[in-house]
Amino acid sequence: MASQQQRLAQPGLQQPDSLQQQQLSQDFDPVQKFKTLIPQLKESLQNLMKVASLNLSHNTAIDSGIERSDTAVQRFDKSLEEFYALCDQVELCLRLAYECLSQCLDSAKHSPNLVPTATKPDTVQTESMSYAQYLGMIKSQISCAKDIHNALLECSKKIAGKGQPQGIMGPSL
């Protein structure tokens, strides 16, 4: 009887953990965050249109002399600000998702095959490269990074050289 109660209690304990994991993955996944923001954005837009409609009808009634201006209506600028804030969050999520995709594609392009990590020969992966191929790829990446570094140094020296007046060579002793 006690073991059955423990079994029933355990799934209840596991559900909050899975919910927390789902929320954590949602926080880090821009696509999931985007999917959760869309209904909020839709609701915010509906609220914005409702507030705009109420304000327009209220202002029309004031202009017609039907109502007085002392009645309180919801502020349009607050609703608009909330809508724009959600739009900004959606934009950031989409940019982040694009950057993640771009980084993934670049990673696949520059290092398409894995180096086998298994020590047993029977577990060698079919789509992996040999260690010698891997070293060659790494050497070419290092060479490219050095070329970029040298080009940046050369450009910075040219920029620093243009900053000094041409008639003055520097302090003389």
Buried (B, 14 or more C-beta within 10 A) or exposed (E): EEEEEEEEEEEEEEEEEEEEEEEEEBEEBBEBBBEEBEEBBEEBBEBBEEBBEEBEEBEEBBEEEEBEEEEEEEEBEEBBEBBEEBBEBBEBBBEBBEEEEEEEEEEEEEBEBEBBEEEEEEEEEEEBBEEEEBEEBEEEEEEEEEEEEEEEEEEEEEEEEEEEEEEEEEEEE
